[in-house]
Amino acid sequence: MRRVKTLWLATLLLVAAFALASCGGSQGDDTQGMDNSGGSGGSTQASQQAAPETTGGGMSGMDMGGTTGSMQGMDQGSMNQEETARQLVAPNGEYSDAAFVDSMIPHHEGAVEMAEVALQNAKHEEIRTLSREIVDAQRAEIEILGQVREGLGDATTTGMSQEEMEGMMGMSEDPQALAEERPFDKAFIDAMTPHHESAIAMANVALEESRDPEIREIAQDIVSAQEREISQMRQWRQEWYPEG
């Protein structure tokens, strides 16, 4: 009897041990299940893993297609007038009166050609009057610049093609193509205004850098006359073509 009781007690203790072990394992499995699926621990972990990937992709997309793309577009676009002017009148990084004259003479010639087209095609008398003033004033300045140029040394070069120089100086408008634009007066104003602006930019660099009194006087005359003409053209543009 004593031996049976001993065996029965051992069996009972063994069953109790298995029961406790089984409960402990179930609790561990339940906790792990909550972490990996459905529980708060699982949601936090999943969010932490997913968030960097999503955020990284979004920021990368913004950098490549947003801000960076816009800046690249700006870099590849046209330079502002001052930068353009300095490249033309300071081709080696240093201003020279010779470079200023070599840039301004063909620039004036382009303005004269456009103004001559306007004399034949403009609808408004104001445009024809302005064109006559441009022809007279800029032909006179071309002659003076040519005389000044004789004492300024060797020819200058920017390393650019003629087409590139003309585009930078606002001379990309073909006078004959301009003659076919309608309404002509609007097209003339839209072409001559930036053309004048580029001349003013070059003249302003000369005013800053030149020590030659004659060059400075020519540059000041260019700025004064062409700023006034731009103001006139913008006023006419608004009055005649308010639709844009």
Secondary structure, 3 states (H helix, E strand, C coil): CHHHHHHHHHHHHHHHHHHHHHHHHHHHHHHHHHHHCCCHHHHHHHHHHHHHHHHHHHHHHHHHHHHHHHHHHHHHCCCCHHHHHHHHHCCCCCCCHHHHHHHHHHHHHHHHHHHHHHHHHCCCHHHHHHHHHHHHHHHHHHHHHHHHHCCCCCCCCCCCCHHHHHHHCCCCCCHHHHHCCCCHHHHHHHHHHHHHHHHHHHHHHHHHHCCCHHHHHHHHHHHHHHHHHHHHHHHHHHHHCCCC
